[in-house]
Amino acid sequence: MLSSVKGKVNEFLKPLAICFERLGVKPNHLSFLGLIFGIFSFFFIIRSNLILGAVFLLLSGLMDALDGCLARVANQVTSFGGFLDSVLDRYVDIIVLLGVGIYGIDWIIVVLAITGSLLVSYTRARAEKIIPRCEVGIAERPERILILSAGLIFSSYLWYAVLIIAVLAHATAVHRILHTYFYLRKNKNI
């Protein structure tokens, strides 16, 4: 959903990416910084400081956007960098939602949110081995980060935020499955 504004976000982040390039920062550094911010988010959440948990989650998301932007600006796009970024993003997704579970949100909903988040990424990765692009769905990572951050900031709605993530993430995974099926069927590759 937010992928439609990805180009505008990249243009907005480009000056910051250029500054990082001049400082000698590499895209993988930002990917690891995103993981560190995710870990900080986890610790603040389990200590019931949900506002700082949200701040560090948003910073982690910013690093996720910046690492790709920096890679393109600095002409440092690599297959390993994309792979590393994706893996570290999954770690952040898992650890932050685990923090929400430790904080006290119902574990069934937390597990559904974690599995849905992982399946959004997995279905895209597998689909793009057999079709050109699979960026469909309503709950990609930026949307999930914003929903969870809002839930953390407005703590009385955190349970609802995690539930929304669980439902929308699984809906996105199913959408990607169907998109891939119909693409292959249309192109007689089934």
Phi, psi and omega in degrees: 000306178285351179298339178291339178254009183302318180299319179292321178296317179298320177296322178294321183277346185305315179300321178293320178297320178296319176299315179298320179299316180296331178278355179086013179286137179259154179305320180295330176299317180292325177298315178292324177296323175300319177296316179298316177298323176297320178294318175300318178302313177306309183296321178292322179296313183291342176265013177066020173261078188290330179296311178294328174301317178293318180300313181289330174295317178294322176296321176299316177296323178296318178297324178296322178286322184288326183297318178291320179298315178298318180301319180288316181297318184271004182055046181239030178288123179227155177298317180295321179300316177296318178297311181300315179303314181297317180294315180296324176300320179295320177301316179297314179307313184292310187294322180293317178291326173299320176301320178296322177294315178297323178301327176137003177284144183312124185297328180298316180291321178298314179297320177297322178292319179296310182296320177298316179298318179293321181290331175301312180292315183297315181296323177293313182300315180290319181298320184285001169276341183235349174226162185297308183219149177216068182256028181276163176117160187264344187230068172283181187301315180301320179296318181295321178297316181294319179296313181294320178299317177298318177297323178291319180293316177258075194305332180291348178253009184299318179302315180295321180298316180293320177298316179299317178299314180302311183293311184291325179294315178293324176297321178294316179299315179296319177302317180293323176298311181295319179301314180296315179301310184290327176297312180294320179297315180298322182267012176055040179252014183269000000 
